[in-house]
Amino acid sequence: MTKSELIARLAERNPHLYQRDVERIVATIFEEITLALARGDRVELRGFGAFSTKTRDARTGRNPRTGDAVRVGSKVVPYFKTGKQLRDLINGEASA
Amino acid sequence: MSEQTVTRAHLSEAVYQEVGLSRNESADLLEMVLDEVSSALAKGDVVKISSFGSFSVRSKGERIGRNPKTGEEVPILPRKVLVFRPSQLLKARINEGA
């Protein structure tokens, strides 16, 4: 399912809304999650999962083509931990 | 940096501010988004949200684990796990702090 398919599904379930508004709802949700992570905040959606960031230390990597050592600076990476309810749903143990 | 936790309440407030539906309906729509993503994943679909990232389900085989307290060997049954792969754009924005 892509973002546009998600928007189409929601528009179908909400015929009273303009497609434009459904698009803005979806965009706003993912934009807010992104902004929160960029601030260093975590986003906790009980039952679904939690988004957070982790810091990766600087390291010396290698250019795989030439084998040269390259300095790789420290960076922040997004991380998602699946919520219990969603994990159960995926494993076919739907809990109410 | 004082780390804060953003919850459903914050996200539905943002939808309320941005789109102008009622607060109740904003909360419902957020829930529907999470529902749709969850049920697609439950069917084994990959969910791709451009400029954010993709969610997919990976199957893991059975392996032998150990009860760390008793040292007893216990089989860990085959299971499915959800993997989130952030998009390049999300990774870039998080490192720029915007």
N, CA and C atoms of all chains as a GROMACS GRO file, in nm:
protein
  582
    1MET      N    1   0.085  -0.119   0.000
    1MET     CA    2   0.000   0.000   0.000
    1MET      C    3   0.089   0.125   0.000
    2THR      N    4   0.061   0.213  -0.092
    2THR     CA    5   0.137   0.338  -0.099
    2THR      C    6   0.059   0.450  -0.029
    3LYS      N    7   0.122   0.566  -0.017
    3LYS     CA    8   0.054   0.679   0.047
    3LYS      C    9  -0.073   0.714  -0.030
    4SER      N   10  -0.066   0.713  -0.163
    4SER     CA   11  -0.188   0.749  -0.238
    4SER      C   12  -0.298   0.643  -0.223
    5GLU      N   13  -0.259   0.515  -0.209
    5GLU     CA   14  -0.361   0.413  -0.184
    5GLU      C   15  -0.422   0.429  -0.046
    6LEU      N   16  -0.339   0.468   0.050
    6LEU     CA   17  -0.389   0.494   0.184
    6LEU      C   18  -0.491   0.609   0.181
    7ILE      N   19  -0.457   0.714   0.108
    7ILE     CA   20  -0.548   0.830   0.095
    7ILE      C   21  -0.679   0.788   0.029
    8ALA      N   22  -0.668   0.704  -0.075
    8ALA     CA   23  -0.788   0.657  -0.144
    8ALA      C   24  -0.878   0.575  -0.052
    9ARG      N   25  -0.817   0.488   0.031
    9ARG     CA   26  -0.894   0.406   0.126
    9ARG      C   27  -0.968   0.495   0.226
   10LEU      N   28  -0.898   0.596   0.275
   10LEU     CA   29  -0.958   0.686   0.375
   10LEU      C   30  -1.070   0.769   0.312
   11ALA      N   31  -1.049   0.812   0.188
   11ALA     CA   32  -1.150   0.891   0.119
   11ALA      C   33  -1.276   0.806   0.100
   12GLU      N   34  -1.256   0.678   0.070
   12GLU     CA   35  -1.368   0.586   0.054
   12GLU      C   36  -1.448   0.571   0.183
   13ARG      N   37  -1.375   0.564   0.294
   13ARG     CA   38  -1.442   0.547   0.425
   13ARG      C   39  -1.504   0.676   0.475
   14ASN      N   40  -1.464   0.790   0.415
   14ASN     CA   41  -1.513   0.920   0.461
   14ASN      C   42  -1.565   1.004   0.344
   15PRO      N   43  -1.676   0.958   0.284
   15PRO     CA   44  -1.725   1.026   0.164
   15PRO      C   45  -1.764   1.173   0.186
   16HIS      N   46  -1.782   1.213   0.313
   16HIS     CA   47  -1.819   1.352   0.341
   16HIS      C   48  -1.698   1.445   0.338
   17LEU      N   49  -1.578   1.390   0.327
   17LEU     CA   50  -1.458   1.476   0.326
   17LEU      C   51  -1.408   1.498   0.184
   18TYR      N   52  -1.352   1.616   0.161
   18TYR     CA   53  -1.287   1.642   0.033
   18TYR      C   54  -1.159   1.559   0.027
   19GLN      N   55  -1.130   1.508  -0.090
   19GLN     CA   56  -1.004   1.434  -0.112
   19GLN      C   57  -0.885   1.518  -0.066
   20ARG      N   58  -0.892   1.648  -0.097
   20ARG     CA   59  -0.786   1.742  -0.059
   20ARG      C   60  -0.761   1.740   0.092
   21ASP      N   61  -0.870   1.736   0.168
   21ASP     CA   62  -0.855   1.733   0.314
   21ASP      C   63  -0.795   1.602   0.363
   22VAL      N   64  -0.836   1.492   0.299
   22VAL     CA   65  -0.780   1.362   0.337
   22VAL      C   66  -0.630   1.363   0.311
   23GLU      N   67  -0.590   1.419   0.199
   23GLU     CA   68  -0.446   1.430   0.168
   23GLU      C   69  -0.374   1.510   0.275
   24ARG      N   70  -0.436   1.619   0.320
   24ARG     CA   71  -0.371   1.704   0.421
   24ARG      C   72  -0.364   1.634   0.555
   25ILE      N   73  -0.465   1.555   0.587
   25ILE     CA   74  -0.464   1.481   0.714
   25ILE      C   75  -0.345   1.384   0.716
   26VAL      N   76  -0.332   1.308   0.609
   26VAL     CA   77  -0.224   1.209   0.602
   26VAL      C   78  -0.088   1.280   0.604
   27ALA      N   79  -0.076   1.387   0.526
   27ALA     CA   80   0.051   1.461   0.520
   27ALA      C   81   0.085   1.519   0.657
   28THR      N   82  -0.014   1.574   0.726
   28THR     CA   83   0.009   1.636   0.856
   28THR      C   84   0.060   1.534   0.958
   29ILE      N   85   0.000   1.416   0.958
   29ILE     CA   86   0.040   1.314   1.055
   29ILE      C   87   0.187   1.277   1.037
   30PHE      N   88   0.227   1.246   0.912
   30PHE     CA   89   0.366   1.205   0.892
   30PHE      C   90   0.463   1.322   0.907
   31GLU      N   91   0.416   1.443   0.874
   31GLU     CA   92   0.499   1.562   0.893
   31GLU      C   93   0.524   1.588   1.042
   32GLU      N   94   0.420   1.573   1.124
   32GLU     CA   95   0.436   1.596   1.268
   32GLU      C   96   0.530   1.493   1.330
   33ILE      N   97   0.521   1.370   1.284
   33ILE     CA   98   0.611   1.266   1.336
   33ILE      C   99   0.755   1.303   1.298
   34THR      N  100   0.773   1.346   1.173
   34THR     CA  101   0.907   1.385   1.127
   34THR      C  102   0.962   1.502   1.209
   35LEU      N  103   0.879   1.604   1.230
   35LEU     CA  104   0.924   1.721   1.305
   35LEU      C  105   0.960   1.683   1.449
   36ALA      N  106   0.880   1.595   1.508
   36ALA     CA  107   0.908   1.551   1.645
   36ALA      C  108   1.044   1.482   1.651
   37LEU      N  109   1.069   1.392   1.556
   37LEU     CA  110   1.197   1.320   1.555
   37LEU      C  111   1.313   1.416   1.531
   38ALA      N  112   1.291   1.516   1.446
   38ALA     CA  113   1.396   1.614   1.418
   38ALA      C  114   1.429   1.697   1.543
   39ARG      N  115   1.330   1.717   1.630
   39ARG     CA  116   1.354   1.787   1.757
   39ARG      C  117   1.422   1.696   1.859
   40GLY      N  118   1.426   1.567   1.829
   40GLY     CA  119   1.482   1.472   1.924
   40GLY      C  120   1.377   1.414   2.016
   41ASP      N  121   1.249   1.441   1.987
   41ASP     CA  122   1.140   1.387   2.068
   41ASP      C  123   1.109   1.244   2.025
   42ARG      N  124   1.035   1.173   2.110
   42ARG     CA  125   0.987   1.043   2.065
   42ARG      C  126   0.837   1.052   2.041
   43VAL      N  127   0.787   0.964   1.958
   43VAL     CA  128   0.645   0.964   1.924
   43VAL      C  129   0.590   0.829   1.964
   44GLU      N  130   0.498   0.829   2.061
   44GLU     CA  131   0.448   0.702   2.112
   44GLU      C  132   0.301   0.686   2.078
   45LEU      N  133   0.271   0.588   1.996
   45LEU     CA  134   0.133   0.562   1.956
   45LEU      C  135   0.097   0.424   2.009
   46ARG      N  136   0.041   0.421   2.131
   46ARG     CA  137   0.007   0.295   2.199
   46ARG      C  138  -0.067   0.199   2.108
   47GLY      N  139  -0.022   0.076   2.108
   47GLY     CA  140  -0.087  -0.027   2.028
   47GLY      C  141  -0.029  -0.035   1.888
   48PHE      N  142   0.021   0.077   1.839
   48PHE     CA  143   0.080   0.080   1.704
   48PHE      C  144   0.232   0.066   1.713
   49GLY      N  145   0.292   0.159   1.786
   49GLY     CA  146   0.437   0.152   1.801
   49GLY      C  147   0.493   0.287   1.840
   50ALA      N  148   0.624   0.295   1.854
   50ALA     CA  149   0.689   0.418   1.895
   50ALA      C  150   0.805   0.450   1.802
   51PHE      N  151   0.809   0.576   1.760
   51PHE     CA  152   0.921   0.625   1.680
   51PHE      C  153   1.017   0.699   1.772
   52SER      N  154   1.145   0.675   1.756
   52SER     CA  155   1.243   0.749   1.834
   52SER      C  156   1.369   0.762   1.748
   53THR      N  157   1.469   0.826   1.803
   53THR     CA  158   1.595   0.837   1.728
   53THR      C  159   1.708   0.777   1.810
   54LYS      N  160   1.808   0.730   1.739
   54LYS     CA  161   1.927   0.676   1.805
   54LYS      C  162   2.048   0.743   1.744
   55THR      N  163   2.148   0.768   1.827
   55THR     CA  164   2.269   0.832   1.777
   55THR      C  165   2.372   0.726   1.744
   56ARG      N  166   2.425   0.736   1.624
   56ARG     CA  167   2.534   0.645   1.584
   56ARG      C  168   2.665   0.722   1.596
   57ASP      N  169   2.761   0.663   1.664
   57ASP     CA  170   2.891   0.729   1.682
   57ASP      C  171   2.966   0.742   1.550
   58ALA      N  172   3.058   0.837   1.548
   58ALA     CA  173   3.147   0.850   1.432
   58ALA      C  174   3.230   0.723   1.421
   59ARG      N  175   3.264   0.684   1.300
   59ARG     CA  176   3.344   0.563   1.283
   59ARG      C  177   3.430   0.580   1.158
   60THR      N  178   3.523   0.490   1.142
   60THR     CA  179   3.603   0.492   1.020
   60THR      C  180   3.550   0.383   0.929
   61GLY      N  181   3.496   0.424   0.816
   61GLY     CA  182   3.444   0.327   0.721
   61GLY      C  183   3.543   0.308   0.609
   62ARG      N  184   3.506   0.227   0.512
   62ARG     CA  185   3.593   0.205   0.398
   62ARG      C  186   3.515   0.225   0.269
   63ASN      N  187   3.578   0.287   0.175
   63ASN     CA  188   3.520   0.293   0.041
   63ASN      C  189   3.530   0.153  -0.016
   64PRO      N  190   3.416   0.088  -0.041
   64PRO     CA  191   3.421  -0.052  -0.082
   64PRO      C  192   3.490  -0.071  -0.217
   65ARG      N  193   3.493   0.033  -0.298
   65ARG     CA  194   3.556   0.020  -0.430
   65ARG      C  195   3.709   0.029  -0.420
   66THR      N  196   3.755   0.127  -0.342
   66THR     CA  197   3.900   0.149  -0.338
   66THR      C  198   3.966   0.095  -0.212
   67GLY      N  199   3.883   0.067  -0.109
   67GLY     CA  200   3.940   0.020   0.016
   67GLY      C  201   3.998   0.131   0.101
   68ASP      N  202   3.985   0.256   0.055
   68ASP     CA  203   4.036   0.369   0.134
   68ASP      C  204   3.956   0.388   0.262
   69ALA      N  205   4.024   0.426   0.369
   69ALA     CA  206   3.955   0.458   0.492
   69ALA      C  207   3.884   0.593   0.476
   70VAL      N  208   3.760   0.598   0.520
   70VAL     CA  209   3.684   0.723   0.514
   70VAL      C  210   3.629   0.752   0.653
   71ARG      N  211   3.639   0.876   0.693
   71ARG     CA  212   3.583   0.913   0.822
   71ARG      C  213   3.432   0.934   0.806
   72VAL      N  214   3.355   0.863   0.886
   72VAL     CA  215   3.209   0.880   0.882
   72VAL      C  216   3.170   0.948   1.012
   73GLY      N  217   3.109   1.064   1.003
   73GLY     CA  218   3.072   1.141   1.121
   73GLY      C  219   2.958   1.077   1.198
   74SER      N  220   2.934   1.121   1.320
   74SER     CA  221   2.823   1.065   1.397
   74SER      C  222   2.692   1.113   1.334
   75LYS      N  223   2.590   1.032   1.347
   75LYS     CA  224   2.462   1.071   1.289
   75LYS      C  225   2.348   1.017   1.373
   76VAL      N  226   2.231   1.073   1.345
   76VAL     CA  227   2.110   1.033   1.415
   76VAL      C  228   2.025   0.952   1.319
   77VAL      N  229   1.978   0.835   1.363
   77VAL     CA  230   1.893   0.754   1.276
   77VAL      C  231   1.756   0.732   1.343
   78PRO      N  232   1.650   0.732   1.260
   78PRO     CA  233   1.518   0.706   1.314
   78PRO      C  234   1.503   0.558   1.347
   79TYR      N  235   1.422   0.528   1.447
   79TYR     CA  236   1.401   0.391   1.490
   79TYR      C  237   1.253   0.372   1.522
   80PHE      N  238   1.199   0.256   1.484
   80PHE     CA  239   1.059   0.227   1.514
   80PHE      C  240   1.049   0.097   1.591
   81LYS      N  241   0.979   0.102   1.704
   81LYS     CA  242   0.956  -0.020   1.780
   81LYS      C  243   0.808  -0.052   1.770
   82THR      N  244   0.777  -0.171   1.721
   82THR     CA  245   0.638  -0.212   1.702
   82THR      C  246   0.565  -0.225   1.835
   83GLY      N  247   0.443  -0.176   1.839
   83GLY     CA  248   0.361  -0.190   1.960
   83GLY      C  249   0.310  -0.332   1.976
   84LYS      N  250   0.272  -0.366   2.097
   84LYS     CA  251   0.233  -0.503   2.126
   84LYS      C  252   0.111  -0.546   2.045
   85GLN      N  253   0.012  -0.458   2.039
   85GLN     CA  254  -0.111  -0.494   1.968
   85GLN      C  255  -0.086  -0.519   1.820
   86LEU      N  256  -0.006  -0.432   1.759
   86LEU     CA  257   0.025  -0.449   1.617
   86LEU      C  258   0.109  -0.575   1.594
   87ARG      N  259   0.202  -0.602   1.686
   87ARG     CA  260   0.285  -0.723   1.675
   87ARG      C  261   0.196  -0.848   1.680
   88ASP      N  262   0.099  -0.847   1.770
   88ASP     CA  263   0.007  -0.961   1.781
   88ASP      C  264  -0.079  -0.974   1.656
   89LEU      N  265  -0.124  -0.859   1.604
   89LEU     CA  266  -0.208  -0.858   1.484
   89LEU      C  267  -0.133  -0.920   1.366
   90ILE      N  268  -0.006  -0.884   1.352
   90ILE     CA  269   0.076  -0.935   1.243
   90ILE      C  270   0.098  -1.086   1.256
   91ASN      N  271   0.100  -1.132   1.380
   91ASN     CA  272   0.119  -1.274   1.404
   91ASN      C  273  -0.013  -1.351   1.413
   92GLY      N  274  -0.121  -1.284   1.372
   92GLY     CA  275  -0.251  -1.350   1.368
   92GLY      C  276  -0.310  -1.381   1.504
   93GLU      N  277  -0.266  -1.306   1.606
   93GLU     CA  278  -0.323  -1.324   1.740
   93GLU      C  279  -0.394  -1.196   1.777
   94ALA      N  280  -0.497  -1.164   1.701
   94ALA     CA  281  -0.569  -1.039   1.723
   94ALA      C  282  -0.620  -1.031   1.866
   95SER      N  283  -0.569  -0.932   1.939
   95SER     CA  284  -0.619  -0.909   2.074
   95SER      C  285  -0.712  -0.789   2.066
   96ALA      N  286  -0.822  -0.797   2.137
   96ALA     CA  287  -0.926  -0.693   2.124
   96ALA      C  288  -0.878  -0.557   2.172
   97MET      N  289   1.924   1.850   2.601
   97MET     CA  290   1.796   1.853   2.529
   97MET      C  291   1.691   1.780   2.612
   98SER      N  292   1.583   1.848   2.644
   98SER     CA  293   1.478   1.780   2.719
   98SER      C  294   1.386   1.708   2.620
   99GLU      N  295   1.394   1.578   2.622
   99GLU     CA  296   1.320   1.497   2.527
   99GLU      C  297   1.174   1.487   2.568
  100GLN      N  298   1.086   1.512   2.473
  100GLN     CA  299   0.943   1.507   2.501
  100GLN      C  300   0.882   1.387   2.429
  101THR      N  301   0.766   1.347   2.476
  101THR     CA  302   0.695   1.239   2.409
  101THR      C  303   0.571   1.292   2.340
  102VAL      N  304   0.565   1.271   2.210
  102VAL     CA  305   0.450   1.312   2.130
  102VAL      C  306   0.353   1.194   2.126
  103THR      N  307   0.226   1.222   2.148
  103THR     CA  308   0.127   1.115   2.154
  103THR      C  309   0.016   1.140   2.050
  104ARG      N  310  -0.081   1.049   2.052
  104ARG     CA  311  -0.199   1.065   1.966
  104ARG      C  312  -0.262   1.203   1.982
  105ALA      N  313  -0.268   1.250   2.108
  105ALA     CA  314  -0.332   1.379   2.135
  105ALA      C  315  -0.265   1.491   2.057
  106HIS      N  316  -0.130   1.490   2.054
  106HIS     CA  317  -0.057   1.594   1.980
  106HIS      C  318  -0.084   1.584   1.830
  107LEU      N  319  -0.084   1.461   1.780
  107LEU     CA  320  -0.102   1.444   1.636
  107LEU      C  321  -0.243   1.483   1.594
  108SER      N  322  -0.343   1.446   1.674
  108SER     CA  323  -0.478   1.483   1.632
  108SER      C  324  -0.501   1.632   1.650
  109GLU      N  325  -0.433   1.694   1.746
  109GLU     CA  326  -0.440   1.840   1.760
  109GLU      C  327  -0.381   1.908   1.634
  110ALA      N  328  -0.270   1.852   1.583
  110ALA     CA  329  -0.210   1.907   1.461
  110ALA      C  330  -0.306   1.894   1.342
  111VAL      N  331  -0.376   1.780   1.334
  111VAL     CA  332  -0.473   1.761   1.226
  111VAL      C  333  -0.587   1.862   1.243
  112TYR      N  334  -0.631   1.880   1.366
  112TYR     CA  335  -0.737   1.977   1.395
  112TYR      C  336  -0.697   2.118   1.351
  113GLN      N  337  -0.576   2.159   1.387
  113GLN     CA  338  -0.525   2.293   1.352
  113GLN      C  339  -0.510   2.309   1.201
  114GLU      N  340  -0.462   2.203   1.138
  114GLU     CA  341  -0.424   2.212   0.996
  114GLU      C  342  -0.543   2.198   0.902
  115VAL      N  343  -0.638   2.113   0.938
  115VAL     CA  344  -0.743   2.079   0.843
  115VAL      C  345  -0.878   2.141   0.880
  116GLY      N  346  -0.896   2.167   1.009
  116GLY     CA  347  -1.020   2.233   1.049
  116GLY      C  348  -1.140   2.142   1.064
  117LEU      N  349  -1.116   2.012   1.084
  117LEU     CA  350  -1.225   1.923   1.125
  117LEU      C  351  -1.243   1.942   1.275
  118SER      N  352  -1.349   1.885   1.331
  118SER     CA  353  -1.365   1.894   1.476
  118SER      C  354  -1.254   1.813   1.543
  119ARG      N  355  -1.232   1.840   1.672
  119ARG     CA  356  -1.129   1.765   1.743
  119ARG      C  357  -1.160   1.616   1.745
  120ASN      N  358  -1.289   1.584   1.762
  120ASN     CA  359  -1.329   1.444   1.764
  120ASN      C  360  -1.300   1.375   1.632
  121GLU      N  361  -1.337   1.443   1.525
  121GLU     CA  362  -1.318   1.381   1.394
  121GLU      C  363  -1.169   1.371   1.360
  122SER      N  364  -1.092   1.470   1.404
  122SER     CA  365  -0.947   1.465   1.382
  122SER      C  366  -0.887   1.343   1.448
  123ALA      N  367  -0.932   1.316   1.571
  123ALA     CA  368  -0.884   1.198   1.645
  123ALA      C  369  -0.926   1.070   1.574
  124ASP      N  370  -1.050   1.068   1.523
  124ASP     CA  371  -1.099   0.950   1.450
  124ASP      C  372  -1.018   0.923   1.324
  125LEU      N  373  -0.986   1.032   1.253
  125LEU     CA  374  -0.912   1.015   1.128
  125LEU      C  375  -0.771   0.962   1.155
  126LEU      N  376  -0.707   1.012   1.262
  126LEU     CA  377  -0.575   0.962   1.298
  126LEU      C  378  -0.582   0.811   1.324
  127GLU      N  379  -0.687   0.772   1.399
  127GLU     CA  380  -0.705   0.630   1.431
  127GLU      C  381  -0.725   0.548   1.304
  128MET      N  382  -0.801   0.604   1.209
  128MET     CA  383  -0.826   0.533   1.083
  128MET      C  384  -0.696   0.514   1.004
  129VAL      N  385  -0.611   0.616   1.007
  129VAL     CA  386  -0.482   0.604   0.938
  129VAL      C  387  -0.402   0.489   0.997
  130LEU      N  388  -0.394   0.485   1.130
  130LEU     CA  389  -0.318   0.379   1.197
  130LEU      C  390  -0.381   0.242   1.169
  131ASP      N  391  -0.514   0.238   1.168
  131ASP     CA  392  -0.589   0.115   1.137
  131ASP      C  393  -0.558   0.062   0.998
  132GLU      N  394  -0.563   0.152   0.902
  132GLU     CA  395  -0.541   0.112   0.762
  132GLU      C  396  -0.398   0.059   0.744
  133VAL      N  397  -0.302   0.129   0.805
  133VAL     CA  398  -0.164   0.084   0.796
  133VAL      C  399  -0.150  -0.054   0.862
  134SER      N  400  -0.210  -0.068   0.981
  134SER     CA  401  -0.202  -0.195   1.054
  134SER      C  402  -0.264  -0.309   0.977
  135SER      N  403  -0.383  -0.288   0.918
  135SER     CA  404  -0.447  -0.401   0.852
  135SER      C  405  -0.377  -0.437   0.722
  136ALA      N  406  -0.319  -0.337   0.654
  136ALA     CA  407  -0.240  -0.370   0.535
  136ALA      C  408  -0.121  -0.458   0.574
  137LEU      N  409  -0.056  -0.423   0.685
  137LEU     CA  410   0.059  -0.501   0.732
  137LEU      C  411   0.017  -0.640   0.776
  138ALA      N  412  -0.100  -0.650   0.838
  138ALA     CA  413  -0.149  -0.780   0.884
  138ALA      C  414  -0.174  -0.872   0.765
  139LYS      N  415  -0.210  -0.813   0.650
  139LYS     CA  416  -0.229  -0.894   0.529
  139LYS      C  417  -0.096  -0.932   0.464
  140GLY      N  418   0.012  -0.874   0.518
  140GLY     CA  419   0.144  -0.901   0.463
  140GLY      C  420   0.189  -0.800   0.359
  141ASP      N  421   0.108  -0.696   0.339
  141ASP     CA  422   0.143  -0.589   0.246
  141ASP      C  423   0.262  -0.508   0.296
  142VAL      N  424   0.334  -0.449   0.202
  142VAL     CA  425   0.434  -0.348   0.236
  142VAL      C  426   0.362  -0.213   0.233
  143VAL      N  427   0.386  -0.129   0.331
  143VAL     CA  428   0.325   0.004   0.332
  143VAL      C  429   0.435   0.106   0.306
  144LYS      N  430   0.420   0.176   0.191
  144LYS     CA  431   0.523   0.273   0.153
  144LYS      C  432   0.467   0.414   0.162
  145ILE      N  433   0.524   0.492   0.250
  145ILE     CA  434   0.482   0.630   0.265
  145ILE      C  435   0.596   0.716   0.209
  146SER      N  436   0.577   0.769   0.090
  146SER     CA  437   0.688   0.840   0.026
  146SER      C  438   0.732   0.957   0.111
  147SER      N  439   0.859   0.985   0.110
  147SER     CA  440   0.928   1.088   0.188
  147SER      C  441   0.925   1.062   0.340
  148PHE      N  442   0.869   0.949   0.382
  148PHE     CA  443   0.872   0.911   0.523
  148PHE      C  444   0.947   0.779   0.542
  149GLY      N  445   0.893   0.673   0.482
  149GLY     CA  446   0.959   0.544   0.495
  149GLY      C  447   0.865   0.432   0.461
  150SER      N  448   0.913   0.309   0.472
  150SER     CA  449   0.826   0.196   0.443
  150SER      C  450   0.826   0.096   0.558
  151PHE      N  451   0.711   0.033   0.574
  151PHE     CA  452   0.693  -0.070   0.676
  151PHE      C  453   0.674  -0.202   0.604
  152SER      N  454   0.744  -0.305   0.647
  152SER     CA  455   0.720  -0.436   0.587
  152SER      C  456   0.728  -0.543   0.695
  153VAL      N  457   0.676  -0.660   0.660
  153VAL     CA  458   0.672  -0.770   0.755
  153VAL      C  459   0.773  -0.875   0.712
  154ARG      N  460   0.856  -0.917   0.804
  154ARG     CA  461   0.956  -1.019   0.774
  154ARG      C  462   0.929  -1.142   0.860
  155SER      N  463   0.944  -1.260   0.800
  155SER     CA  464   0.923  -1.383   0.878
  155SER      C  465   1.055  -1.431   0.935
  156LYS      N  466   1.051  -1.472   1.059
  156LYS     CA  467   1.172  -1.527   1.121
  156LYS      C  468   1.148  -1.674   1.152
  157GLY      N  469   1.246  -1.754   1.126
  157GLY     CA  470   1.233  -1.897   1.150
  157GLY      C  471   1.247  -1.933   1.296
  158GLU      N  472   1.221  -2.060   1.327
  158GLU     CA  473   1.235  -2.106   1.464
  158GLU      C  474   1.383  -2.112   1.502
  159ARG      N  475   1.414  -2.078   1.625
  159ARG     CA  476   1.552  -2.093   1.672
  159ARG      C  477   1.549  -2.131   1.820
  160ILE      N  478   1.663  -2.176   1.868
  160ILE     CA  479   1.669  -2.217   2.007
  160ILE      C  480   1.714  -2.101   2.094
  161GLY      N  481   1.633  -2.068   2.191
  161GLY     CA  482   1.671  -1.964   2.285
  161GLY      C  483   1.699  -2.028   2.420
  162ARG      N  484   1.727  -1.945   2.517
  162ARG     CA  485   1.760  -1.996   2.648
  162ARG      C  486   1.692  -1.908   2.753
  163ASN      N  487   1.636  -1.969   2.850
  163ASN     CA  488   1.583  -1.891   2.962
  163ASN      C  489   1.704  -1.838   3.038
  164PRO      N  490   1.723  -1.707   3.041
  164PRO     CA  491   1.845  -1.652   3.101
  164PRO      C  492   1.853  -1.679   3.251
  165LYS      N  493   1.741  -1.703   3.314
  165LYS     CA  494   1.743  -1.725   3.457
  165LYS      C  495   1.782  -1.870   3.490
  166THR      N  496   1.723  -1.964   3.417
  166THR     CA  497   1.745  -2.105   3.451
  166THR      C  498   1.846  -2.172   3.357
  167GLY      N  499   1.876  -2.106   3.243
  167GLY     CA  500   1.970  -2.168   3.149
  167GLY      C  501   1.906  -2.276   3.065
  168GLU      N  502   1.776  -2.293   3.083
  168GLU     CA  503   1.703  -2.397   3.013
  168GLU      C  504   1.683  -2.360   2.866
  169GLU      N  505   1.699  -2.457   2.777
  169GLU     CA  506   1.678  -2.430   2.635
  169GLU      C  507   1.530  -2.432   2.602
  170VAL      N  508   1.487  -2.329   2.532
  170VAL     CA  509   1.346  -2.323   2.491
  170VAL      C  510   1.341  -2.285   2.343
  171PRO      N  511   1.254  -2.353   2.267
  171PRO     CA  512   1.243  -2.315   2.126
  171PRO      C  513   1.172  -2.181   2.113
  172ILE      N  514   1.225  -2.093   2.029
  172ILE     CA  515   1.156  -1.969   1.997
  172ILE      C  516   1.082  -1.994   1.866
  173LEU      N  517   0.951  -1.991   1.872
  173LEU     CA  518   0.869  -2.028   1.758
  173LEU      C  519   0.887  -1.930   1.642
  174PRO      N  520   0.860  -1.977   1.519
  174PRO     CA  521   0.867  -1.886   1.405
  174PRO      C  522   0.770  -1.771   1.424
  175ARG      N  523   0.809  -1.652   1.386
  175ARG     CA  524   0.722  -1.537   1.407
  175ARG      C  525   0.745  -1.435   1.298
  176LYS      N  526   0.657  -1.338   1.296
  176LYS     CA  527   0.672  -1.230   1.199
  176LYS      C  528   0.708  -1.102   1.273
  177VAL      N  529   0.798  -1.028   1.214
  177VAL     CA  530   0.835  -0.900   1.276
  177VAL      C  531   0.816  -0.788   1.176
  178LEU      N  532   0.786  -0.671   1.230
  178LEU     CA  533   0.764  -0.553   1.147
  178LEU      C  534   0.895  -0.476   1.136
  179VAL      N  535   0.929  -0.440   1.015
  179VAL     CA  536   1.053  -0.364   0.994
  179VAL      C  537   1.017  -0.228   0.936
  180PHE      N  538   1.070  -0.122   0.995
  180PHE     CA  539   1.051   0.012   0.940
  180PHE      C  540   1.181   0.057   0.876
  181ARG      N  541   1.174   0.095   0.749
  181ARG     CA  542   1.291   0.148   0.681
  181ARG      C  543   1.267   0.295   0.651
  182PRO      N  544   1.339   0.384   0.720
  182PRO     CA  545   1.319   0.528   0.697
  182PRO      C  546   1.365   0.567   0.557
  183SER      N  547   1.297   0.664   0.498
  183SER     CA  548   1.337   0.713   0.366
  183SER      C  549   1.463   0.798   0.380
  184GLN      N  550   1.533   0.818   0.268
  184GLN     CA  551   1.652   0.904   0.268
  184GLN      C  552   1.616   1.042   0.319
  185LEU      N  553   1.499   1.092   0.276
  185LEU     CA  554   1.457   1.227   0.314
  185LEU      C  555   1.436   1.237   0.465
  186LEU      N  556   1.371   1.136   0.524
  186LEU     CA  557   1.349   1.138   0.669
  186LEU      C  558   1.484   1.137   0.742
  187LYS      N  559   1.575   1.053   0.697
  187LYS     CA  560   1.707   1.047   0.760
  187LYS      C  561   1.778   1.182   0.750
  188ALA      N  562   1.768   1.244   0.632
  188ALA     CA  563   1.834   1.374   0.611
  188ALA      C  564   1.772   1.480   0.701
  189ARG      N  565   1.639   1.483   0.709
  189ARG     CA  566   1.573   1.587   0.789
  189ARG      C  567   1.603   1.572   0.937
  190ILE      N  568   1.615   1.448   0.983
  190ILE     CA  569   1.642   1.426   1.124
  190ILE      C  570   1.784   1.470   1.160
  191ASN      N  571   1.874   1.455   1.065
  191ASN     CA  572   2.012   1.497   1.092
  191ASN      C  573   2.031   1.648   1.081
  192GLU      N  574   1.944   1.712   1.003
  192GLU     CA  575   1.951   1.858   0.994
  192GLU      C  576   1.874   1.923   1.107
  193GLY      N  577   1.801   1.842   1.182
  193GLY     CA  578   1.719   1.898   1.289
  193GLY      C  579   1.599   1.974   1.237
  194ALA      N  580   1.553   1.942   1.118
  194ALA     CA  581   1.431   2.001   1.062
  194ALA      C  582   1.363   1.899   0.974
   0.00000   0.00000   0.00000
